Amino acid sequence: MGTITVNEIAFPATQVVATEAANFSNVTVTWAEPGTAGGEWLSYCGDNDDSIGTGGVADFDVAIRYPASALTDYAGMSLHTVKVWPAQAGTFSIRVWTGGTATAPAQMVVDQPFTAVLGEYNEITLNTPVPITGAEELWFGYRCNVTAGYPAGCDAGPQVEGFGNMMYWQGAWTTLSALAPTLTYNWNIMGYVGFSGPTRELELRPLAFNADRHNTGTLATSGIRNASVSASRPENNDRVMTGYKVWRLLAADQANEANWTLLTPNTITALTYVDNAWQPLPSGVYKYAVKSIYTNNVMAAAAFSNEIHKGMMGTLTGTVTDLGSGTPIAGATVVAGDYSGTTNASGVYSFGVYQGIYTVNCAAPGYQAASQPAVNIAGLQTTTVNFQLAEIALAPTQVVSEQVQNNTVVNVSWMPPDPNAVDMTEDFEGTFPPEDWTQIITDTSAAGTTGVLPTWCQVGEVALTPPVPPHGGAAQVGLWWSYNHQDEWLITPEFSCPPTASLNVWSYVYYGSTNDDHYYVKVSTNGGTDWTTLWDASTLTGGWNYYATPITVDLGAYAGQQIKLAFHADDPPSNDGLWYVWFIDDLTVGNADTTLRFPASQLTSVSAGNMIKYENVTNIPAVASRAALTKGAEAVVEPVIESNYSYNPPRSLVGYKVWRLLQGQETNEAVWTSLTPNSITATGHQDTGWAGVPDGTYKWAVKAVYTGNVMSMPAFSNPQTKLTQVGTIAGLVRNPQNQGIAGATVVCGTVTATTNASGAYVMTVGAGTVNVTASAPGYNAVTQTGIVVVTGQTTTVNFTLPVSQIALQDGFESYTNFTLDFAPWTLVDVDMSTTYGMTGITWENAYAAMAYMIFNPSATVPAVTDLAPHGGAKMAASFASTTPPNNDWMITPLVAGGGNIKFWARSYVDTYGLERFKVGVSSGSTNPNDFTIISGANYVQAPVDWTQFEYDLAAYAGQQIRIGIQCLSNDAFIFLVDDVEIMGGTDATDPTVPSVVTNLYGNYPNPFNPETTIRYSVAEDGPVTIDVFNSRGQLVKTLVNDSKAAGNHSVVWDGRDNNGSSVSSGIYYYKMYAGKYSSTRKMILMK
């Protein structure tokens, strides 16, 4: 490809910012030079001159082509609209292709029919905009299907060979001039690319290429020239920007330019302007408009500033001093609503606040926070609020309670106040992740054109519109949305939480997502095993928070405890990625001086190699490093902590005081029971009054006591439950044949019991009225309510569990990527051999001895692109043993026999022979020797395409069985299993056994073209509705709207809407309603 020449158009100025002077005397307006962010029309053609066809029946595509190198500046934008010139009656549809080479595109991503208006440009907005990656070809145009004439409009030439004259003719792509050397024209095709659709028609931006020409072909023009438009092209469309003009306007007049006040009658060249006529203006809400001026006085569209509220801003000022000494406190933060300021070395603060009534809060490291409610800020006036802050007394840490001596006393122990329970600050300016922070990475797919990964990473300014600079410094951390599963964590080190501490972190995040994705702040008190949600952006309202206000989370309830904090971005249950980006910066916690810094670590990209068998050798790591651009398994990075803390305690510690309290009363100290009226010096206390307290759940609070009887905030222990009024529940859990069910689970509140081989259980629970639930694999759970438990007595509660027709349904989506142990399945590796892997591809547990693993091809490094699960993102895989043959078992949990088992299986490739397997049944044992093979005397071979296998289990009706899938391939490669479903037997004469459950199942195939089958079941007769929606939530097709009998059903969707028109490629959702049941699933139409 030759040189690309781009002709300039009238682009608007960008990043217009208006700032009012502190004394309200003037406003300074700044802006940046024009860019291309507003979007533009792309085309190679001149005005319409003629049209082309065969004169008879014809069906062909015409298109224009943009190579990746020509699209670099548009990466991150999308193709929104296409203009074409149909000239003959027929059937037309807009088509867009991506990928491929200079001779042919790779994939059609849009095929959108339209009704043509002949002899003029038809502007068609795409139902689904096509993202521009800047890394692949983009072709767009339209299909012409006519019975006569010359349907495709063209210009007068000359052609931009190989770019403006592409044509799909008789089954192959070529150029117009290659088909007919005399047809040296470009198609009248234009495309609008931008971050959103066009709001007005912009000047065309032609691209000219130096390229060789081809000389073959046929076809002809209509011979009818378009006399209504010029056939010639301007010799030079270039414009030169000469400067800018600036206007002031009321915000309400933004759309009424006639009311704007021109501030620069003559064009200026500077990127700033000071409005010195500001002060005498009346109060109001103002904006500024800037237009870039080009030669011939051509003006670009106006770019507008932020609002300036004249006469509505007041000043909040004051001093912050130490309560005891009166000395000024530097670095204190004062906040009034969305406005804040920091004290200087003299303890003085001053900042502007919009008029209104506020609660003003003040906090400083090492001091207890203070607030002043109902502060009235008046416009153009100064309000003074002074604060005196008291020093913080550090609390004890790690308070632990334990019942001893037959639960008659409780020992309470703790650690002394931790001088390292201090402020944690992180500005994310070092390497990533910060020292002793950890990261859980689920999506390791590609960074977008902005350079931001779909998992937590460190970035500088992000090139959005407008750009997203860090809140402070040169770096911030964030993540980008993806179409892959995202469950991304960034976790602080464990630290001792100071009293009255809070988390304060600046954030660029969307408030109020309705897509069931979440942007959490969480806390853990047990080293990260369990997490409690403290904050979720999706539960808030207000849209984008562009670093306007910080996230502030109160951590007072965790004073003195060892905690970790996490920033957790979690996509919807559909596992198809987040909907929004998230950036954070400048984090502080607590009240002192520790700074966490980043260790040196890098994410690297790994190029894909040929996927062939590779034996385990010493220089191939078993666990792969993470690639920047491929979805990966969960990885935890463990950096090292380095602290530069220095601390001089202001008071002397003299002892401790201890209280007992009911859980839930942590903030109601008046009802606590004091156990130590006088302070004690030990770091432990025995609560000997425990035996006499009423039943309930309790905690213990410990405060540190300092000189002057100054006490710290309380630190709380773990809870202990006191239970003396107890009774016993006992009984049997049986199946409909009155046989005991072994291994059933019985639950009463927090108490759980498991049945023995006879189905019997016994459990001790608190006296009162309770509910009891029994469940077992292969059965429907049963709950009995209103069971009365009497102190010292046994209550008998028996269960008969109905058999569930669906005994097991597993698509392997819920398990950790690449795990070798995925209960409730039992894995038995009889051959005990190491396994083959793929050269150039890495993943956790590659080459290990294994039976089966959970394999996610999109999570390897790099991703395996020629292997897709039957459904979802994961499947079970048995890799070839390096000492063949394989002898690997994947065994189900106990299920009810009598029905059948279905599963999908395939061989990855047949290069080394097809994979072999057998299916067996045991009466409960997981020993391979105890299985009876039901798949036939010989092994079964799995084809290279996904194939469903089904085996009858009627011979095992009324029995609890296990089913094993045995891989016994002989030096092949990878045996793959997905979407296992076991149907249990039912007794039609037993009314307790339902025929089916109400459920919406996944469609097959998925992705699909041209049609897919959706299966569903209903437990009882009644109305059922199944609707298909597009990604915008618009109804596309109603598939089912009728009363259905209880049982299993299916419906086929042929990719057409309610009008019978074919829909475009993309993501669609189908939703089922049946009584109170509703469920939504996702499918992908790929043409």
N, C-alpha and C positions, 0 to 999 in steps of 0.2 A: 504494500500500500504506500502511496506517495505522501507528500506533504499535505497537511490539513490547514486550510486558510479560513479563519473565522472573522466575519464582518461584524463590527460593533453595532449595538443598538442602544436606544435610550433607556438605560437602566436607572432605577431610583437610588437615592442615597440610602444608607443603612444605619442602624444603631443610633437613632436620634435620641439624645438625652438632654433634658432640661433640669437645671439645678438653681434653686433660689438662693441668693446670698444670705448669710446668717443674719444680717441686719435688714433683710427684706428690701434692699435698695435696688436690686437688679436681678436678672436671670441670665445665666450663661447657658447657651445652647451649643452642644457638640454633636458631631455625626461622623460617620465613616464613609469612605468612598463607595461608589456603587459596586454591587456584586451581581451575581446571576441568580440569587436565591428566589427572586420573584417568579421564576419560571419563564419559558419562552417556547415559541413555535419553531420546530425544526423541519427543514424541507430542502430539496435540491432543485425544485421546479421554478420556472417562471410562470407568467400568466397562462391560462388555458388557451390553447391554439387549435386543437383538433382532438380526435379520439381514435382508438385503435381496436380492432377486432378482426374477425374473419369474414364478416358479412353474412355468415350462417350460424348454425348451432355451434356454441362454444362454451367451455367451462374451464376457466383458468384463474390463477391468482396473480395479482400485480402487487409489488411491494417496493419499498425503499429500505436500504440497509445502512446501519451505523455500526462500525466495528467498535470493539472495546476501547481502543485508544482514543476514539472520538467522543467517548462518553465519560471520561474521567472527571470532568468538571461537574457532571450531573449525578454522580454517585450519591445515593441516598434519596434522590428524587424519584418520581414515578411518571410513567406515561399515562396521562389522564384522558386525553381527547385526541381523536383522529379526524382529519378532514379529507374527503375524497371527492372526485368529480365523476359520477356516473352519467353516461350520455345515452344509454339505450335501455329500454324496459327489460327487466329480468329479475333474477333473484340475487341479492347481494348480502354479504356479511363482512364486517370488519374482522381482520385477523391480525394477531400479533404472535411473533415467534421470538424465542430467546436461545442463546447459545449457538453452537455450531461453528462454521468456518466461513471464509469469504465466498464459498461456492454454494453453501446450503445451510439453513438454520437447523437447530437440533430439535426443538420442541415447540409445538403450537400451544400457547397458553391462553389465547382468547379466540373465540369464534362466535361473534355476536351479530346476529342478523339485524338488518335495518331496512326500512322502507325508503327507497330512493326517491329524491326529487331530482329530476333529470335536468342537465344543462347548467348546474351550479354546484358550488361546494356544499356538501352535506357534512355537518359537524356532528359527530357521534361521541358522546361521553361514555367511556368504558364502564361497564357495571362494576368491574374490579380493576382498579389501576394496577399497572405492571411496574414493579420496583426496578429501578435502574441500579445495577451493581457497579458499573464501571469496569467490570472484569469479564464481560462476555458480550457477544453480538446481540444487537436488537434489530429485528426486522418488523415492519408493520405495513399494512396495506389492506386490500380487500379482495374477496372472491367475486368473480363475475360469472354468472350462469345464465346464458341468453339463448334464444332460438334464432336470432338474426341480429345483424347490425354490428356496430362498433362501440362497445360499452365503456371502455376505459379511457378517461380523459388524459391528455398529455399536453406538454408545452411545445414551444417551437424549437427547442434544442439550443445549443448542442447538448448531448447527453453527458451526465457525470457517470462514466462507464463503471459498471460493477457496483454502483451505489444507488443512483436514482432511477434505474431502469431494470430492476430485477423482475423475473417472471417465472411462474410455475406452469410449465406447458408440457402436456402429454407425459406426466409422471416424473418430471425432473425440473430442477431449478436451472435457469440460465439467464441471459440478459436479452433485452429486446433487440439490440443490435446484432447479437449473435444469431438470433432467429431470422432477422431481416436486416441486412446491412444498411439499407436506406432509411430505416426507422431510427434516426439518431435523436431521440427525444427522451425526456424525463416524465415520469408519471406525475399527475397532479395529486400528490399525497402530502399531507402535512401532519405533524404530531406535536402535541403540547406536552412538555415535560416540566415538572415543578414539584414543590412540596404540597401543592393543592391544585385543583383545577383552575382553568383560566377565568379571570373575572372580567377581562376585556381582551379584545383581539390585539395582540402585540405585533410589531413589525417582524416580518419573517427573518429568520437567521439562516441563510443558506450556508452550506459547507461545500467547498470546492476541492477536488482531489486531482492529483496528477496520476493517471492510471493508463495502462495499455488498453487497446480496444480489440474486440473480437469480430470476426467477419464470417458469419453463416446465418441461415434461417430464412423464414417466410413471414407471413402476416402483412397487414396493410392498414393505412389510415382511412378514415371515412372520406377524406377528400373535401370535407366541409369545414373550412377555417372559421374560427370564432372571431367575427369582426367586431364584436362588442367590447373586446378587451385588447390591450396592446400586446403584440406578439414579440416585442423587443424587451430586452432586459436593460436596466440602468447600467451604465458603465462602471459606476462607483457608488456603492451604498454606504460607504464608511462615513461615520460621523465622529466628530471630536468633541469631547466634553470641554466646555469653556468655563464652567464654574457653577455657582449655586445661587438660589434666592430663598429668602426666609420670610415666613408669615407668622403672625400671632393670631390666635383664634380662641373663642370660647369652645370648650369641649363639645357643647351641644350643637355647634355649627360645623362640625367636621365634614359633613356631607354638603355644606352650603358655602362653596368657595367665595361667593359674592360678598359674604360678611367677613371675610378674613382681612386682617390688616397687614399690608406689605411693609416689611421692615427694611428691605434692601432693594430699592428701585433699580439699582445697578447690580449686575452680577458680581459676586465676590468669589474669590478662589480659596479662601481659608476654610478650614473644617470646624470653625467655631465662630460664634456671634454672641455679643453681650447686649442684652436688651436693657439699655439705661433709661428707657421711658416707662419702666415697669412700676415704679413706686406710686405715682399718682392714680393708677388705674383703680376702678372700683373692685370690690371683693367679687370673687367668682372662681370658677374652675376653668383653667386655661390650658391650651396646648400650643405647640409650635409645629409648623409644617416646613419641610425643606424639600426643594425640588432641584435636581441636577439639570443643568442647562447644556444643551449641545449646539453645534453649529446650526445656522439658520434659525436660531432661537427656538429649537425643538426642546420641549421640556418633558422630563420623565414624570411619572406619577409621583404624587406627594408621599413623603415618608414622615410619619407623625411621632412626636415625642410622648413621653409620659405626661400625666396631668400634674399641674401645679395649682395648688389650692391657695389662692391669694387671700390674705386676710383671715385665714382659717387656722393658721399654725401659731401656736404659742410656744413659749420657752419654759422648760422645766429645769430648774437648777437647784443646787444645794451642796452641802458638805456631808461627808461620811467620816465619823471619828470613832475611836475606841471608847467603849463605855467606861472602862476603868481608868484609863490614863488621859483620855481626851485628845490623844495624838491622832493626826489624820491617817486614814487608811487609803493607800494607793491601790489601784487595780480593782476596786469594788465595782460591781455591775448593778446599774439601776435600770429597771424595766417598767414601762408604762404601756400596756397593750402591745402593739407591734413596734414600739419605739424603744430605743435603749441607748445608754451611754456608759462610759467608764470614767472613774475618778482619776485625776492626775496625781502627781507627787504630793500636792497640798490637800488631797482628799476632796477636791472640787469636781463636780460634774455639771454639764450643761448640754442640752440637746433639744431639738424641736419636736413638738407633739401636736397632733391634730386636735382641735378644740373638742372638749367632751369631758366626761367624768371617768376617772381611772382609779384602780388600785395600783399603787406604785410599790414595787418590790425591790429590795436591796439585798445583795449577797456578796460575800467576800471570802476567799479561802481562809480557813481557820476561825471563822466567826459564824455565829448563828444568824440565819436570815431574819430579816424584818420586813414589815409591810405597812403601808399607810393607805387605808381605804378612802374612797369618796373624795379624791383630789380633783378639783375643778380646774381644767385648763381652758383659758379664754384666748381667742385669737388675738395676735399681736401684743399679748401681755406676757409677763414673766411671773411664774409661780415658783416659790421656794419651798422645798421639802428637805429637811435635814434628818440624818439618821445617826444613831449611836448603836453600835453593834457590840454584843457580848462575845467574848472568846468561847470557842467550843471546848468542852471537856470530852476527851476521847472515851468511847465506851469499851467494855470488854468484848472479846471475840470468841467464836466457836463454842457457844453455850450448848451443852449436850445433857439430855436427861435420859435416865435408864431405870426401869423398875427392877428391884432386887428383893431378896428374902421373901420368895413366894409372892411377889407383887404387893408386899405390905409397906414398903418404903420406896422412895425415889432418890437416887443419887443425881445431883446436879453438879456439873463441872464446867469450867470455862478457862479461857486464856486471858492473861492481862491485856489491857488496852494496847493496841498495836500502833506504834508511832508511824508505821508504814501504811496505816489506813488513811490515806491522804488523797489529795486531788490527783486524778489521772488525766493528763491532757495529751491530745494527739492531734497534730496538724497535718499528718500524712505527707510530710515533705521528704521523708527518708525513703529507704527501699521498702518493698512490699512483700508480704504483710508485715505489720509492726511487730516488734520483738515480743515474743511470748503470746502473740495473737495467733489464732488458728483459723483455718478456712476450710469449709466443706464445699467441694466443687461437684456439681451434678452435670451441668451442661458445659462441655468444653468445645462447643462448636465455634464457628468462625466469628471473629470480630467484624463488625460492619465497617462501612467506609469512614465512620467517625473514629475508628480505632478502639472502641470500647467493647470489651468482651461481654458475653452473656452471663458471666459470673463476676464476683467482686474483683476489681483490678484498679490499679493506680493510673490516673490520666491527668493531663493538663487541661487546657481550655478545650472544650468540646464544640465542634463546628456544627451547631444547630442554628436555627434562625429564630430569635437572635442567639449568638454564641453563649455557651455556658462556661464562664471562667470559674476557677476555684473561688470559694468564699474568701479565702485568704491564701497568700503565698502563691506558689506555682503549681501545686498539685492538689488533687482531690481523689476520692475513690468512688466507684460507682459500678453499675452494670447496665447492660442493654437488654431489651426484650428479645425473645427468640421464638421460633416456631417449635423448638424442641422442649422437652420437659426441663423445667427450671425449679430447683429447690436449693437455693444458694445461701450460705451462711458465712458471716464474718464475725468472729467471736473474740472478745477481749480476754486477757489473762484473768486468772482468778485473783481477786483482791479482797481485802477486808473493808467492807463498806463503812464509811464514816457516818456519824450521826447527822441527821438532817441533810443528808446528801441528796443530790439530784443529778440526773444526766442532762446535759445540755449539748446538743449537736445540731449544727446547721445542715439543712437538707433541701435538696431539689427533688421534689416528690409530688405525686398526684394524690390529692385528697378525694376519696369517694368513688373508687373504682367499683363498678357494678358487675364485673366480669368474674367474680369469685377468685380473683388473685389477691394476694395480701403482701403488705410491706410492713413487717413486724419489727418492734423492739421487744426482746425477751430477756428473762433473767433465769438463772439456774443457781440453786443453793447446794447442789450435790455434784459439782464438778462437770456439769454438762449432761448428766444422765436424763434429767427431766427439766422441762422448760415451761415457764409461765409467761403468758403474753402481758406486757405492760402497755403497749401502744400499737395501733394498727392504722396506717394511713387510710385504708379502705373503709374504716368505720367513721371517718371524718367527712366533712363537706367543704367545698370551696374550690375544687379544681387544683390547678398547678400552684405549688408553693415554690416560686423561683428563688430559693435562698432568701425569701422575704422575712421569715421568722424561724427561729430554731425550734427543734423538737425539745421539749422540756418534760422530763419524767421524774416524778417524786420517788426517791429510793429510801425514804425514811423508815418504811416497814422492814428494811433489811439491815438496819444499823447494827454493826458489830458482827455481821455474818460474812462468811467467805462466799462471794458470789462471782458469777461470770455474766456478762451481758452479750447479747447477740443481735446482729442486724440480719434478719431472715426474710428473704424474698421468695415467695412460694406461689407457683402458678396454679390455675384452676384444677379441679379433679380430672379434667380431660387431659391433663399433662401435655398441653400444646403451647406452653410458654406464657410468659408474662405479657401484659398489655402495655406497660409503661416502663420508662427508664427510671433509675433512682441513683442520685448522687448524695454523698455526705462529706462534711469537712469540719474541721475545728471542733473536736470533741473534748468536753471536760466532764469529770465526775468528781463529786465530793469536795474536799476542802484542804488540800495541801499541795505538795510539790513534786510528786513523781512524774517523770516523763517517759513514755514508752516510745521506742524508736524501732524502725523497721530493720530486719536483717537483710543481708544481700540474698536475693532470690530472683529467679527469672522464669517466666513462662516461655516455652519455645515451641515453634512450629516444626512438625516432622512431616516430610514428604512421603506420600504413599509409594510403596514398592509393589512388585508383582506378588500376588497372593499365592504362594506355593507352600508345600509342606516344609517345615523347618524343625529339625530336632533341637532339643534343649542343649545348649552349649554354654560354657562358663561366661562368655562375654555378652550374652543376651540376658537383660534383667528380667526377673519374674514380674516385677511391678513397674509399669511404664511411667515415665515422667509425663506430665500433662501437656498436650498440644493446645495452642491458643484457640484453635478453630474447630475442634471436634467435640461432640458430646461425650462426657466421660463418666466413669463410675465415681462413687463418692470417694474423695481423697481428702485427707486431713493433713495440713501442713503444720509442723510443730516447730516454731521458732524459739528463740531463747530470750529471756528477760534481762534487761540491764536497767538499774535504777540509779538515779543521781540524787536521791532524797537526802535532805538534811533537816533536822527537826530539833527545836529546843522547847521542851514542855513548859508552859507558863505557870503550871501549878504542880503541887506534890500530891501523888496518889496516896490516900490513907486507908483505903479498904473498899468493901463492896456491900451492897444490900440486895436481898433476894425476895422476889414475890412469886406467888402461884396465881394463875388466872385461867379462866375458861377460854379455850380457843375461840376467836372471834371478838374478844374484848381487849385486843392489843392497844386500842386507842382510848380505852375507858379506864384510866388508872384508878379512878375512885372506887371501883369494885374489885380491885386486886387484893389478895390476902398477903400481908407482909409476913415473911418468915424470919426476918432478921431485923428487929426494931433498932438494934445497934449495928453499926457497920462491922464486918468481919474482915480479917486480913487473908484468910485462906482463899484458894481458887476453887473451892468446892463446898457443897452444902448437902446434908442429908435431910430430905423432907420426911420426918417421922410421922407427920400427921396425915400422910397419904391414905392410910387404911380407913380413916374416918370420913373422907370426903365423899359427896354424892357421886353417883355414876356420871360420867361425862368425859369429854376430851379436854385435856389441860396442857398449858405451857408454863414455862418458868421465865421470869424476866430478871435480869441482873443489871444493876447500874454500878458504875465506878464512882466512888466518893473521893473528892479532892479537898484540899485545905479550904477552910471557910464553909464547909458543908456544901460545896458546889457539887452537884451530881450530873453525871453524863446522861445522855439519852439511853433508854433501855436496849439491851440486846436480848433476843428471845431464843428459847431452846426449840428443839423439835417437839412435836406433840406426843402425849401419852394418853391412852384411853383407860379409864377406870370402869370396870364392868364387874359388878357383884351380883346384880339381880339377873340371873341367867337361867335359861332352861335348855332343853335338848330337843332338836328336831331329828327324826330318824325315819327311814323308809326304804322303799325299793323303787328303782327306775326300770320299767319294762318296755318291751316292744309290743305291737298289736297282737303278737302270738303268745303273749304272757311270759316271754323269756326275759331274764334279766339282761340289762345292757351294761357291759363292763366299760369302765373309763368315762362314763357320763359325768358331766359337771353340774353340781347343784350349788346355787348361789343364793344367799340371804344377806342383803346389805353388803357389808365388806367381808363377810365370812364365806369361804368356798370349801366344798368337799368334793371328793371324787369317788365314784362307786367302785366296789370291788368286783371280783369275777362273777359274783352272783347278782350284781346290780344293786347291792345294799350300800347305804351311806349313813353317816351320823355326824352331827355338827352341833356345837354349843353356840348359842346366840343370846343376845339380850332379851329380857322379858318384854312382852308387849305384843302389839299386832303388827305382823310383818308380811312381806311378800316373798315367795320362794320360786325360783326358776330352775328348771332342769333342761339340759341340752346335751346332744351327742352328735358326732359326725354321722351324716346320713339320715338324720331325723329333724323334724321341726321342733323348736323349743316350745316348752309349755310353762306357763306361769300360774301359780295358785296364789290368790290374793286373800287378805283378811285372815291369815293364819294366826291364832292366838297362842302365844308362848307364855307358860306360867313358870314362875321361879321354882326351881327344884323338880320340875316335872318334864316328862318326855311327851312330845307331840308327834304323832305319826302322820307323815305326808308322803303318799305314794304317787307315782307318775306313770302314765302310759304315753309314750312318745309316738306320734304318728310318723310313719316313714316319709321322708322327703323324696319326691320323685327325682329331683336333681340332687343326687348324693354328693357330687363334687363338680365344680366348674372352675377351671384355672387356666388363665392365659399367661401366667408367670410375670405379670406386670408389677406386682407388689413387692417383689424380692429385690435385694441389693444386687446391683450389676456385678457379674462375675463371681458371685458367691458359689462355694462348693457344698453348702449346707442350707437347704431351704425348706425347713419344716413348714407344714406337716408331712411333706414327702420324706421318705427314707431313702438314702442313697447308699448303695453297696458296691464298692469297687473290688470285684473279685480278682481281676488281673493284676492290680496294684502296680501298673506300669506307668512311667511318665508318658506324656502325650506330645503329639505334634502341635505346632502352632503355624503362624503365617509369617513369612519373612517380611521385614519392614513394618509389621503391624504389632503393636504391644497392647497388653491389657493385664489386669490383675489376675494372678493364678494361671497365666499362660504357661504351658509345658508341664504343669503340675500333674502328679498322679491324681486321678479323679474318676468318678463314675459319670456324673453330669454336672454342668455348671449353668448358671443363668447368663445367657449370652446376649449382649446388646451391641449389635454391629455399629450403631451410630456413636457408641461410647468408647470404641477402641481408638488408638492413636497411631496413625490417622484413622478416620472412620472407614469401615468396610462398606463400599458403595454398591457392591453387586449382590448383596444378600439382605433380604428383608424378611422379618417375621411374618407369619401368616396373619397376625393381628397385633396391633400395638407396637411396642418398641423392643420387646424381649421375647426370648424363647428358651427352652431347655436344649442343651447341646452336649453330645458325647463325642469327644475328640479321639482320633485314632491313636491307639497305643503304639509306642515305639517298639514294643515286643509283642506283635500280634499273635492271636486275634484278641479283639476286645471281649470282655465279659463284665458288663456294667449294667447295674439295675437301678431303675427309678421306680419306687414302690409307693403306692397311694396310702393315705391313712385308712383306718377301718371305715368301710362303707357298707350300706345295705345291698345285698345281691338281689337278683331277680330281674334287672333291667338290661342295660347294655353299656358299653364304653365306646366312646368315639374320640378320636384325636386326629390331628393333622401331622403329617411327617413328610420329610424329604431328605434327599442327599444334597449336600452343598454342591458338589460337582461329581461327575462320573469318570474323571480322569484316572482315578485309581480303583475304579470299580464302584458299584452301588453299595450303599449302606445296607446292613442286614439286621433284622430284629425279630424277636418273638414276644408274645404276650402270655403271661401266666397268672394264675389265681392261687392264693393260699387262704387257709381258714383263719388267718390272723397273724401268722408268723412272718417275720421279715427275713428269715433265712432262705436264700435262693434255692436251697435243696428241697424246701417244702412247697414249692410252687408247681402246680399242674399246668402245663402249656395248653392253651386253648386256641392258639393261632395256627395249628397244624403241625405235622411232623417236621416239616422243613421250615427253614427260616423264610421270612418275607423280605423282599427287596424294596427299598424306598426309592421312588423316582426322583429326578432332579427338580420336579415341580411339586408344589404343595399338593398332597393327596390325602383325603380323609379315609381313615380306616375305622371299621366298626366291628365289635365282637359282642356276641350274645352272652348274657349272664343269667339267663332264665334258670339254669340248673342250680343256681345258688340262692334261689328265692328263700326269704326268711332267715338267711345267714348273714353274719358279719364277716366280710372278706377284705382282703387286700389284693390289689392288682399290680402286677409288676411289668414294666416295659424293659426288656432286656436287649441291649445293644451287643451284638456279637459279630460286628464287622471285622473283616480280615484285611488289614493294611489299607483301608480306604482313607477317608479324611474326616468329615464331620457329619454325624447323624443328628437331625434336628427334629424336635417335637414341640407342638404348640396347640393351644386351645383344646385342652382335654375336658371332656364332659362325660360324667357317669350318671346315668339315669337309674335310680333304684326301682325295685319292683313295687307294685301297689296291689292292694286287695280291694277289688271293686265292691265287695260286700261289706267292707268295713267303713262306716261313715266318718270315722276319725281320720281316714287317710285321704288327703286331698289329691285330686288328679294332677294338678299343676299349681305353680305359684304364678302370680301376676308379675311379669318381668318383660323388659325390653332388652333384646340381645344385640350384639354387634352385627353390622351388616357384612355381607361377603359377596364379591370381593371388595376390598378397601385398601388402597384406592381402586376406582373402577372406571370403566369405559366400555360400552355405553350404558350398562345397567347394573344394578346391584339388588340383592335380596335382603330384606329386613325381616328377621324372625321376632315373634313376640308370643307371649302366652298370657292367658287370663284365668284366674282361679274360679271365677263364677260368671254366669251369663250377665251381660250388661253392655252399655254403650262404650265404644272405644274410638278414640281419635288419634291419628298419627299425622303430624304436619311436618313439612320440610321448610327450613328457614335458611336464608343466606347469612353471610358473616355480618351483615348490618342489622340482622334481626327481622328482616322483611319476609313475609310469608311467600314462599315460592310454589309449593304444591301441597294439597291435602290428599294424602294417600289412603287414609281410612277414616270414615265418619259413619259408623254403623254399629248396630248391636251385634255382639259376637258371643257365641257359645263358649263355655268353659273349655279350655284345651289349648293346643299349640297352633299357631297361625303364622303365615308369612305373607309379605307383599313385595312386589318388585317395583322399583323406581327406575324409569328409563331416561332420567336426566332431562325431563321436560317440565315446564311450569304449568300452571292451571290453564294457560291459553294454548297449550300444545306446542310451545316454542322450546327449542333446545336451549339450555342454559349454558353459561360459560364455565370453563374450568375454575376450580377453586374449592374452598372449604364450605361445607354445608352441615347443618345440624338437623336431626330429626327428633321430634319430641312426641311422647306417647302419654295420653291421658286415659285412665280407666278408673272410674270412681274417685277415690282419694289418692290413687297412685299416679305419679307422674315421673318421667325420667327422660333425660336428654342425652343423645350420643352424637359423635362427630363422624363425618365421612368426607372423602376427598374425591371429587370428580376430576380426572386428569385425561384430557384429550390430546 
